Amino acid sequence: MQNEELLNQIASFPSFQDVPRQQIQWLLDRGEVVIVPAGDTYIKKGDPIDKLIILLKGSLSLKMEQNGQFKEIYHMEVGEISGLLPYSRAQSAMGYGTAVIDSEFFMLNKSHFRDLVCECHELTAMLVHEMTDRVRDFTRSQHQDEKLMALGKLSAGLAHELNNPAAAMVRSSESLQKHLGTVPDKFKRVMSMNVTNEQIDLVSNILFEKVAKGVKKGETMMVRSQREDELTDWLEDHGYGDCYMLSETLAEFGFEEQELQEIRASLDQDTFPKVMEWIDNVLTTEKMVGEIKEAARRISSLVNSIKSYSHMDRSSDKAPTDIREGIQNTITILGHKLRKNQVKLIEEYDDHLPLINAIPGELNQVWTNIIDNALDAMESEGGSLTIKADRRGDVVNVQITDTGTGIPKEIQNRIFEPFFTTKDIGKGTGLGLEVVHRIVQGHNGSIGLESVPGKTKFEFCFPVSQ
């Protein structure tokens, strides 16, 4: 390409509209045109960034490698400026630059930058604006990636956590609908009974005392199973036919043989089965309504946790913040992963933990990233996750320890670098711990790491709110 033709082409690029032609010529006199065939790599990860690049023809792609896989992070088109710019502190390439099609670009070595700044003021101003725009775009993209990453973890956790109570509500409501379909026949049998007010009062008192207490919780399956067998034997001995389902329901509400004997003694032989059928109907209905109520309560609790986690109804300014609330909301959202990975949770909080001055939504990103990484580290063999928080002088100290695979010593000093990750594409962006580090610094806090196989501990310190 002839010098005049190249000058006209670069002058026509939008970025160079206000740059005098003699300054563009100054560039051309000191740089060179490089041709890169389609598929060739013009820069590799770790190569020094020491040249300004202007794409003249073709298309270039910059990709980052994560565990042998590549993800495109930047696509360069004709007229765009890349590489090193004046006053930039970039030192080495983070990825690989490849020509998508046959391409040509103009290059200027950084050895000319000092003279460029002194002699070409408009050109320098344009390049500084380019650098400012690049930083702004990169920051915006990074923040968007952070939000998508947090949203991904949040939505995955929420979907799992909401699915169980929602499915329980559907299952219980369908069972209740089917159960209520048999009520008319049972009602006829109840109406045909000839019982006194005293008999009604005795049965009602026993029954509704059990209903008020609800399903008996806290006992072992062995104890309940033994009581079911005893109730089954008693009912069979007293002429009640198919009673396995009835025995299970009675056992769940804590009935004992003595109470059945008391009901049986107050009724005649024909009335007793009808009364037990009515008792079974009341208890079954109560149980199903209770299951629906508990599922609805669980969904409500989850929605409140999400609202508190994201702080949708609060400002983004720093305010006195209870660290425990954010950690526990995060655990609620990631609860499915704890159960799936068979991780035992141990929580130890100071009863008088002071507040810290913080942006709660940002701190929740810290807990989400650290806890989620810990659960990933225990994915294959399970383990335990220990969270401690207490006051130490003028700071609140938080320790999050897992029994996972650990972080190799040779990469521990790199884990807070942007885009550094050991996870496969789709599992990690390399932004998580960099975000953690930046948020902690923004709260005047500190973060420490100790890791060996079988134990990884992140330790945080935040100043107490005054």
SVG drawing of the C-alpha trace seen along z (x, -y; Angstrom):
<svg xmlns="http://www.w3.org/2000/svg" viewBox="-78 -19 90 79">
<polyline fill="none" stroke="black" stroke-width="0.4" points="0.0,0.0 1.4,-3.4 2.2,-6.0 -0.4,-8.5 -3.1,-5.8 -2.3,-4.6 -2.4,-8.2 -5.8,-8.7 -7.2,-5.5 -6.1,-6.1 -7.3,-9.8 -10.7,-8.4 -11.1,-6.3 -13.5,-7.9 -10.9,-8.1 -8.6,-10.2 -11.1,-12.7 -9.7,-15.5 -6.0,-14.6 -3.9,-16.7 -2.6,-14.9 1.0,-15.8 0.7,-14.0 -0.7,-10.9 2.2,-11.1 4.5,-11.3 3.1,-7.9 3.6,-6.4 7.2,-7.5 8.0,-5.6 5.8,-2.5 5.3,0.5 2.5,2.4 2.2,6.1 0.3,8.8 -1.2,11.7 -2.8,14.6 -6.2,16.0 -5.7,18.3 -2.3,17.0 -1.6,15.9 0.0,12.4 0.3,12.3 0.4,15.0 -0.4,15.0 2.5,13.5 4.0,11.7 5.0,8.1 2.5,5.4 4.9,2.9 3.2,1.7 0.3,-0.5 -1.9,1.3 -4.3,-0.1 -6.3,2.5 -6.2,1.6 -7.9,4.7 -9.5,7.9 -10.6,8.9 -8.8,9.9 -10.0,11.9 -8.5,11.9 -9.2,15.0 -8.4,16.2 -7.5,19.7 -9.2,21.5 -8.2,25.1 -7.4,25.7 -10.6,24.0 -10.8,20.6 -13.3,17.8 -13.4,14.7 -13.2,11.5 -12.6,8.9 -13.2,8.7 -11.3,6.0 -12.6,4.5 -11.1,2.2 -10.3,-1.3 -10.0,-0.3 -7.0,-0.9 -5.5,1.7 -2.3,2.7 -0.3,0.3 -1.3,-3.4 0.5,-6.3 0.4,-6.4 -1.0,-2.8 0.4,-0.5 -0.3,2.7 2.7,5.0 1.8,8.4 -1.0,10.0 -3.7,11.8 -4.7,14.0 -4.1,14.9 -4.7,12.6 -5.6,14.4 -6.5,13.2 -10.1,14.3 -9.5,13.5 -6.4,12.3 -5.6,9.1 -3.2,6.1 -2.4,3.7 -0.2,0.7 2.2,1.0 4.2,-1.6 6.7,-0.6 6.5,-2.2 10.0,-3.5 8.5,-6.4 5.8,-7.3 7.9,-9.9 8.4,-11.8 4.8,-11.3 3.6,-13.0 6.0,-15.9 5.4,-16.5 1.8,-15.3 -0.6,-16.9 -3.9,-16.2 -2.8,-12.6 -1.8,-12.1 -5.1,-13.5 -7.0,-11.2 -5.1,-8.1 -5.6,-9.1 -9.3,-9.4 -9.2,-5.9 -7.5,-4.6 -10.1,-6.2 -12.9,-4.7 -11.2,-1.3 -11.0,-1.4 -14.6,-2.6 -15.8,0.2 -13.8,2.8 -15.1,1.7 -18.7,1.7 -18.2,5.2 -16.5,6.4 -19.4,5.1 -21.9,6.7 -20.0,10.0 -20.0,9.7 -23.8,9.2 -24.4,12.1 -22.2,14.3 -24.0,13.4 -27.4,13.7 -26.4,17.1 -25.6,18.4 -28.6,16.7 -31.0,18.0 -29.6,21.6 -29.9,21.6 -33.4,20.0 -34.6,22.5 -33.5,25.4 -34.8,24.0 -38.2,23.0 -38.7,26.2 -39.0,28.4 -41.7,26.5 -43.5,25.7 -43.6,29.4 -44.7,30.2 -47.6,27.8 -48.7,29.3 -48.4,32.8 -50.2,32.1 -53.0,30.1 -53.6,32.9 -53.7,35.4 -56.1,33.1 -58.3,32.8 -58.5,36.6 -59.0,37.0 -61.9,34.5 -63.6,36.4 -64.3,39.2 -65.8,37.0 -69.5,37.3 -69.5,41.1 -67.6,40.7 -70.1,37.9 -73.0,40.3 -71.5,42.9 -70.8,40.2 -74.4,39.0 -75.7,42.6 -73.9,42.9 -75.9,42.9 -73.6,41.3 -74.2,39.2 -72.8,35.7 -70.5,37.3 -69.0,39.7 -68.6,36.8 -66.8,34.7 -64.4,37.5 -63.4,38.2 -63.2,34.5 -61.0,33.7 -58.5,36.5 -58.6,35.7 -58.2,32.0 -55.6,32.0 -53.5,34.0 -54.5,31.7 -53.4,28.7 -49.9,30.2 -49.6,31.1 -47.4,33.8 -45.0,35.1 -41.5,34.1 -38.1,34.9 -38.5,38.6 -36.4,41.2 -37.8,43.3 -37.2,46.4 -39.4,45.1 -42.2,44.0 -42.1,47.3 -42.3,49.2 -45.4,47.2 -47.0,47.8 -46.6,51.5 -48.1,51.4 -51.1,49.4 -51.6,51.7 -51.6,54.8 -54.0,53.1 -56.4,52.1 -56.3,55.5 -57.0,57.2 -60.1,55.0 -61.7,55.8 -60.5,52.9 -59.7,54.2 -57.1,52.6 -55.4,50.2 -51.9,49.7 -52.5,46.2 -54.6,45.3 -51.8,46.5 -49.2,44.4 -51.4,41.2 -52.1,41.9 -48.4,42.4 -47.5,39.2 -49.8,37.3 -48.5,39.1 -51.4,41.4 -50.8,44.2 -52.6,47.5 -54.0,46.1 -55.9,43.3 -57.3,45.7 -58.4,48.0 -60.2,45.0 -62.0,44.2 -62.9,47.9 -64.3,48.3 -66.7,45.3 -68.2,46.7 -70.1,49.8 -68.6,52.2 -70.4,50.9 -69.6,47.2 -65.9,47.5 -64.8,48.2 -66.9,45.2 -65.4,42.9 -61.8,44.0 -62.6,43.4 -63.7,39.8 -60.6,39.3 -58.4,40.5 -60.3,38.1 -59.7,35.1 -56.0,35.9 -55.3,36.6 -56.9,33.2 -55.0,31.5 -51.7,33.1 -52.1,32.1 -53.1,28.5 -50.1,28.3 -47.8,29.5 -49.2,26.8 -48.9,24.2 -45.2,25.2 -44.4,25.1 -45.9,21.7 -44.0,20.5 -40.8,21.8 -41.4,20.0 -42.2,16.8 -39.0,17.2 -37.0,17.7 -38.5,14.6 -37.6,12.6 -34.1,14.0 -33.7,13.0 -35.0,9.5 -32.6,9.1 -29.8,10.7 -30.1,8.3 -31.3,5.3 -33.7,4.5 -35.6,2.1 -32.6,0.3 -30.1,-2.3 -26.7,-1.4 -24.9,-3.6 -22.9,-2.2 -24.9,-1.7 -24.5,0.2 -24.7,3.8 -25.1,7.2 -22.6,9.6 -24.5,12.6 -27.7,11.7 -25.9,11.5 -24.0,14.8 -27.2,16.7 -29.2,15.3 -26.4,16.5 -26.5,20.0 -30.2,20.1 -29.8,19.4 -27.0,21.9 -28.7,24.5 -29.4,26.9 -25.6,27.0 -24.8,27.8 -27.2,30.8 -26.2,31.9 -22.5,32.0 -23.2,33.5 -21.5,30.7 -22.0,30.3 -22.5,26.7 -21.0,25.4 -21.8,21.8 -20.2,20.1 -21.2,16.4 -20.4,14.1 -23.7,13.3 -22.7,9.7 -21.2,9.2 -21.0,5.5 -22.2,3.9 -19.9,2.8 -20.3,-0.1 -20.9,1.6 -22.9,1.9 -24.9,5.1 -25.4,6.1 -21.7,6.0 -20.8,8.0 -23.2,10.6 -21.3,11.0 -18.2,11.7 -20.0,14.4 -21.5,15.9 -18.2,16.2 -16.3,17.6 -19.0,20.1 -19.8,21.2 -16.1,21.9 -15.8,23.8 -18.8,26.0 -17.2,26.6 -14.0,27.7 -16.0,30.4 -18.2,31.5 -16.7,35.0 -16.3,36.2 -18.4,33.9 -16.9,32.4 -17.6,29.6 -18.0,25.8 -17.2,23.8 -18.1,20.2 -17.0,18.2 -17.5,14.5 -16.3,12.6 -15.0,9.3 -11.2,8.8 -10.4,5.3 -11.7,2.7 -12.5,5.2 -15.0,7.9 -13.2,11.1 -14.9,13.6 -13.4,17.0 -14.8,19.4 -13.1,22.8 -13.7,25.8 -12.3,29.3 -12.0,29.4 -9.2,30.0 -7.3,26.9 -5.6,24.2 -2.2,25.2 0.6,23.2 2.1,22.1 -1.1,20.2 -2.2,18.8 -0.6,15.4 -2.6,15.2 -6.1,16.0 -7.1,12.4 -6.0,11.5 -8.7,10.5 -9.7,13.5 -7.5,16.0 -9.4,19.2 -8.8,22.9 -12.4,23.8 -13.7,24.9 -15.5,22.4 -19.0,22.1 -18.1,22.8 -15.9,19.7 -15.2,16.3 -12.1,15.6 -13.8,12.6 -15.1,14.0 -12.1,13.6 -11.0,10.4 -14.4,9.0 -14.1,10.2 -10.7,8.5 -12.0,5.2 -15.1,5.2 -13.1,5.9 -10.7,3.2 -13.6,0.8 -14.8,1.5 -11.3,0.8 -11.0,4.4 -8.4,7.1 -8.5,10.7 -6.1,13.5 -5.7,17.1 -4.4,20.3 -4.7,23.4 -3.4,27.0 -5.1,30.1 -8.1,30.8 -8.3,27.3 -8.8,23.8 -9.4,20.8 -10.3,17.3 -10.1,14.8 -11.7,11.3 -11.3,8.3 -13.7,5.3 -13.5,2.2 -16.3,1.9 -19.0,-0.7 -18.5,-3.8"/>
</svg>
